[in-house]
Amino acid sequence: MDTTRRRTNIEKPNAAGRSSEQASGTPSTTAAVPAGEHQHQPKPISKSLLILIALIIGIAFLSFRTRRSGHEHNIVSPFHGVNRDTLDFTADSKKQDAIVAAFKHAWNAYRRDAWGYDDYHPIKRKGENLSSSGGIGYTIVDALDTLHIMGLHDEFAEAREWVANELSFDRDDKYNAFEVTIRVLGGLLSAYHLSQDEIFLEKATDLGERLLAIFNTNSGIPLSFVNLAKREGLPDSDNNGLSSTAEAATLQLEFKYLAHLTDDLTYWKAAEKVMDVIRNAGGMTGLVPIFMRPEQGVFMTSEIRFGSRGDSYYEYLLKQYLQTNRAEPIYREMYENAMGLMQRDLVKRTPANGVLYVAELHPQYNRETKSMDWKLYPKQDHLVCFLGGSLLLGVTEGKGPFPPEWETLTASQQRDWMTGEDIIKTCVATYNTATGLSPEIVHFKTSEDKDADSVDWYIKGSDPSNPDVLSFDARYILRPETVESLFLAWRQTGDQKYRDQGWKIFEAIEKYTKVEDGGYTSILNVNSTHTPREDKMETFFLVCRPAKCASLQYANPTQSETLKYLYLLFSDSSVLPLDQYVFNTEAHPLPVFQP
């Protein structure tokens, strides 16, 4: 059952993380002696007593400083007994080979049936473009860096030739600017970095110039769509012209890196202006609604969540800070404020087994009080599963030792680490279905539910006794977020359990989504081993997080993003090290640079 809490706004944590006592100060304990009252001469204080008092004051001062800086170590280390000298961060080549074989199974089918098309339908064995005006390389460009990382040199060379000779962005149609940026621009920039082939930078610059049109609003908040041929930004007519917060604030890694490569600050200024507007609109406080008014540059009262339309906003706060080698601490501050409020307001546990999840806040106008109520929904999208690994990365910033030395972490870092581990644990648990695959959305039991003492989570609209009953939430669409977090967790701990969990997911993908003649499909019911299939091979499998891809009629995940993270999970930790790379939200690795 849903819980309602009333607020007029989202509150800020105490300044600098201080307790309320520290924030308000300590009253003086001294008092003046009234005039004319007899005063006794104090007795001399012994030297030993003075030393004792000095020691007590010194210890109290150090304790105060420790509490102010967050170094309170009340959480037991999860690494107790771990011997760092025995941890193995080397590659598991046998499992890598199996994942490469899966990628080639998907890639070869696409090459055979749909070469050059944006999307692939493996059951019909046909391709389709997002526009009648022609394709823009959604699948090929999105897979370029995966081909390079996996060492598929012949396939990479063939894809490179298609990009050089066939790829055109002169398409007179409406495209989702966010998707084009994270997939195509991000894919071209990553391919350029890995190969140093100028054709990829040339194409990226052409695309970047066309995308600049979306920032032509009164505030600088970008419009959601773009006509690439006309270089014209277009509003989202399905959402009353509003811009999604995640879409507006998940362009920065790509545009800043393009500015760095081209020495053209136009891209940087456009991306940075967005963040300036968000900060001025209230983004510094922490949690933000999922919609903005692009002309006015203000937030629209709407849901607050880490799922669709909110997820990658928080992801990019941390990654913007890391990408420029920590040169922009404002993003670290925004990230920490957001995580603090998330921990306070959204992190919940189930009554039965204490399963941790990140809830959503939905606005609800109260006519009696004429104020806004915020209703807590115990719901979590699969998209939220990126957050587990992201929290761990926020603690270490990609720097060793791995695992981190627990006693050196602040209290908030320890809190974030444990929450990150628990989110990963919850996300892995949602794969405990008949197929071993996770549903698109799960709901969690609260204390007001009648079976809350025995059940932690469920799939809304699904009937376990009748697998023929289909629910939107019960779909599995080859999503990458859980394996993304498993990759980040393994890289930062060396714990074999994360590889084991990833391998189990890969085996379920092979068993229930693989098409014999080539490719992989989504399935409609994770709780049925005879589930109907959906004739779509999401590019983020080869390459997208589809709630992000909701605007695309045909999205295509498994090949690139999901399989890339699985491959890296079993790679040596020296491959794309976390202190030298950030991955954009489509898993395209971009190098850390000094602006």
C-alpha positions, -999 to 999 in steps of 0.1 A, spaced: 0 0 0 12 35 -7 24 59 20 17 96 19 38 123 35 31 160 32 57 185 22 57 219 6 91 212 -8 119 187 -7 141 196 23 178 201 23 202 182 46 219 203 73 247 224 60 279 206 55 264 174 69 264 188 104 242 176 132 215 200 144 235 207 176 266 216 156 245 238 132 230 258 160 261 262 181 268 255 218 255 280 244 281 295 267 286 279 301 303 310 317 284 337 336 295 371 349 299 375 387 275 402 400 293 435 410 300 439 447 297 402 456 325 388 476 350 370 455 373 342 468 407 338 453 409 306 434 434 279 446 463 272 423 457 244 398 484 217 398 505 211 367 493 175 364 456 186 365 463 212 338 479 185 316 449 162 322 424 190 312 444 197 281 443 161 271 406 159 276 400 191 256 423 177 228 405 144 226 371 162 226 384 185 198 396 156 177 363 138 182 344 169 172 364 173 140 359 136 132 321 140 136 321 171 115 340 154 86 317 123 88 343 98 101 320 78 124 327 42 119 295 25 131 292 1 102 310 -32 104 334 -37 74 320 -60 47 357 -68 39 366 -84 73 388 -113 66 395 -104 30 431 -110 20 439 -85 -8 469 -105 -18 448 -134 -29 422 -115 -49 423 -124 -86 415 -95 -110 426 -114 -141 405 -124 -171 383 -155 -173 390 -162 -210 366 -192 -213 336 -171 -202 348 -142 -223 348 -165 -254 312 -176 -247 301 -139 -245 319 -131 -277 302 -160 -294 268 -147 -282 277 -112 -296 287 -127 -330 255 -148 -330 235 -115 -328 258 -95 -350 260 -120 -378 222 -122 -379 219 -84 -381 246 -83 -408 229 -110 -428 193 -96 -426 194 -59 -417 228 -45 -425 227 -7 -422 192 -5 -407 187 11 -373 167 -19 -359 166 -56 -363 136 -81 -359 152 -115 -355 121 -136 -359 109 -119 -391 146 -116 -401 142 -81 -413 156 -46 -406 138 -13 -401 148 23 -398 135 48 -373 126 71 -402 114 67 -438 142 91 -448 169 65 -440 189 51 -412 214 69 -389 235 40 -378 218 32 -345 229 -4 -344 262 -2 -363 276 29 -346 263 18 -312 283 -14 -315 316 0 -328 334 1 -295 321 -33 -285 336 -47 -317 369 -30 -309 370 -41 -272 362 -77 -281 390 -78 -307 366 -84 -336 389 -66 -360 373 -78 -393 338 -69 -381 351 -35 -369 368 -28 -402 336 -36 -421 315 -14 -398 341 14 -402 336 13 -440 299 16 -436 303 46 -414 328 62 -439 307 56 -470 271 52 -460 264 70 -428 245 103 -433 228 125 -408 211 146 -435 177 130 -425 146 152 -427 127 137 -398 122 139 -361 146 121 -338 149 118 -300 180 140 -293 189 122 -261 190 88 -278 209 101 -307 234 117 -284 241 88 -260 241 61 -287 254 76 -319 274 106 -308 287 86 -278 295 56 -300 314 77 -326 334 95 -299 343 62 -281 353 46 -315 375 76 -322 393 74 -289 399 36 -292 410 36 -328 422 72 -334 405 70 -368 396 105 -379 365 94 -398 347 89 -365 356 123 -352 345 138 -385 311 122 -383 308 130 -346 314 167 -353 289 167 -381 263 152 -358 272 175 -329 267 206 -350 232 194 -360 223 186 -324 231 221 -311 197 233 -324 180 216 -294 196 242 -270 180 271 -288 154 279 -260 150 309 -238 166 291 -208 191 268 -226 173 236 -214 172 215 -246 141 204 -265 135 167 -267 136 162 -305 156 173 -334 152 174 -372 188 165 -382 185 178 -418 169 211 -409 190 215 -377 159 224 -358 149 215 -322 114 203 -316 94 200 -284 80 167 -271 43 169 -282 34 137 -262 44 155 -229 30 190 -235 64 203 -246 81 194 -214 117 182 -213 128 152 -193 153 160 -166 174 129 -174 174 137 -211 184 173 -206 212 164 -182 226 133 -199 243 150 -228 272 166 -209 298 138 -211 294 136 -249 293 173 -256 322 182 -233 344 155 -248 335 167 -283 345 202 -272 378 189 -258 386 171 -291 376 199 -314 387 229 -293 352 243 -299 337 256 -267 303 260 -283 295 224 -273 309 228 -237 289 260 -231 257 245 -244 260 215 -221 272 235 -191 244 261 -195 219 232 -189 236 224 -155 236 261 -146 199 263 -151 192 231 -132 213 244 -102 195 277 -102 161 259 -104 169 240 -72 192 212 -84 217 219 -56 192 208 -30 195 171 -41 164 154 -55 146 169 -85 114 162 -104 116 143 -137 102 171 -160 113 207 -168 98 235 -188 124 242 -214 115 278 -222 113 289 -185 141 267 -172 121 256 -141 110 222 -128 75 210 -134 58 194 -104 62 157 -113 75 124 -99 109 121 -82 125 88 -89 157 70 -100 139 52 -128 128 64 -162 134 101 -169 153 105 -137 180 78 -136 209 92 -157 206 127 -143 220 113 -110 244 90 -129 259 120 -148 264 142 -117 291 118 -105 305 111 -140 308 148 -149 330 152 -119 351 122 -128 353 129 -165 372 162 -161 396 147 -135 377 162 -106 381 197 -119 344 205 -113 337 198 -76 303 214 -79 290 181 -95 304 161 -66 285 184 -42 253 180 -62 258 142 -63 264 140 -25 233 162 -18 212 139 -40 225 107 -24 219 122 11 182 129 4 178 96 -14 190 78 17 167 98 39 135 98 18 136 70 -7 156 41 6 133 16 23 132 -20 34 106 -47 33 91 -60 66 96 -97 58 134 -99 51 146 -63 51 151 -62 13 163 -28 4 148 -8 -25 146 28 -38 110 40 -38 94 68 -59 77 100 -47 46 111 -67 30 146 -62 -6 148 -51 -24 181 -46 -43 184 -13 -73 206 -18 -79 211 19 -44 223 28 -37 238 -7 -3 222 -6 14 193 -23 15 159 -7 42 135 -17 30 99 -20 56 72 -16 54 44 -41 72 11 -32 81 5 -69 114 0 -86 122 -1 -123 150 -24 -136 165 9 -147 173 17 -110 197 -12 -109 224 11 -123 225 28 -89 241 0 -70 274 1 -90 272 39 -92 271 42 -54 302 20 -52 320 42 -78 310 73 -59 329 59 -29 362 50 -46 360 73 -76 376 44 -95 408 46 -75 422 17 -54 430 0 -33 402 -25 -41 383 -32 -20 386 1 -3 402 3 32 370 5 53 385 25 82 395 53 59 359 59 46 337 86 61 303 76 76 285 87 45 308 67 22 303 36 43 265 42 42 266 46 4 288 16 -1 264 -7 20 234 8 2 250 1 -32 258 -35 -22 222 -40 -10 207 -25 -42 228 -50 -62 216 -78 -40 180 -68 -45 184 -65 -83 200 -99 -85 172 -113 -64 146 -101 -89 162 -126 -114 148 -154 -92 120 -161 -116 110 -191 -136 133 -180 -165 161 -166 -143 154 -132 -159 142 -100 -142 109 -82 -148 108 -47 -161 92 -34 -129 88 -48 -94 67 -36 -65 76 -42 -28 55 -51 2 49 -25 29 38 -31 65 2 -23 54 0 -52 30 -16 -84 43 12 -107 33 41 -84 41 55 -108 67 62 -134 41 66 -118 7 91 -91 -2 83 -82 -38 59 -91 -66 51 -83 -103 20 -62 -106 -7 -77 -128 11 -110 -131 -6 -143 -120 19 -169 -109 -7 -197 -112 -16 -187 -148 15 -178 -169 -7 -170 -199 -18 -138 -181 6 -111 -195 17 -80 -176 36 -51 -189 58 -52 -158 66 -89 -164 86 -83 -196 123 -88 -199 138 -66 -226 175 -76 -224 183 -47 -200 219 -40 -190 216 -22 -156 221 -52 -133 252 -65 -151 265 -30 -153 265 -29 -115 279 -64 -112 308 -53 -134 315 -22 -113 311 -42 -81 336 -69 -92 361 -43 -104 361 -26 -70 361 -57 -48 374 -87 -67 345 -107 -51 339 -138 -72 302 -138 -63 296 -109 -87 311 -129 -116 290 -159 -106 258 -139 -106 266 -123 -140 273 -157 -155 240 -170 -142 222 -141 -159 241 -147 -191 231 -184 -191 194 -174 -187 197 -150 -216 211 -178 -237 184 -202 -227 153 -180 -230 160 -152 -254 183 -167 -281 168 -172 -316 182 -203 -332 187 -187 -366 204 -156 -351 198 -128 -327 180 -124 -294 145 -113 -285 127 -98 -255 103 -121 -237 68 -111 -223 66 -131 -191 97 -139 -170 76 -163 -148 68 -186 -177 93 -209 -193 70 -210 -224 67 -173 -226 57 -155 -258 85 -136 -274 86 -100 -287 102 -97 -321 128 -70 -310 165 -73 -304 171 -42 -283 202 -23 -294 215 -19 -259 218 -57 -258 242 -52 -287 243 -17 -276 199 13 -247 182 15 -216 147 15 -231 127 35 -208 152 58 -222 142 43 -255 105 48 -248 103 73 -276 116 48 -301 92 25 -317 120 0 -322 148 -1 -298 175 -28 -297 194 -34 -264 211 -68 -258 241 -68 -281 262 -39 -272 256 -26 -237 245 -58 -220 271 -80 -237 298 -54 -233 293 -52 -196 292 -90 -193 325 -92 -214 342 -66 -192 329 -84 -160 352 -113 -171 380 -91 -184 413 -83 -167 409 -52 -145 435 -34 -166 411 -32 -195 394 2 -194 404 10 -158 379 29 -138 403 57 -128 410 65 -165 375 61 -181 339 70 -175 312 50 -193 284 71 -207 248 59 -200 250 37 -231 282 20 -219 305 39 -244 338 44 -226 352 79 -228 386 89 -214 391 111 -183 407 144 -194 420 176 -179 399 206 -193 
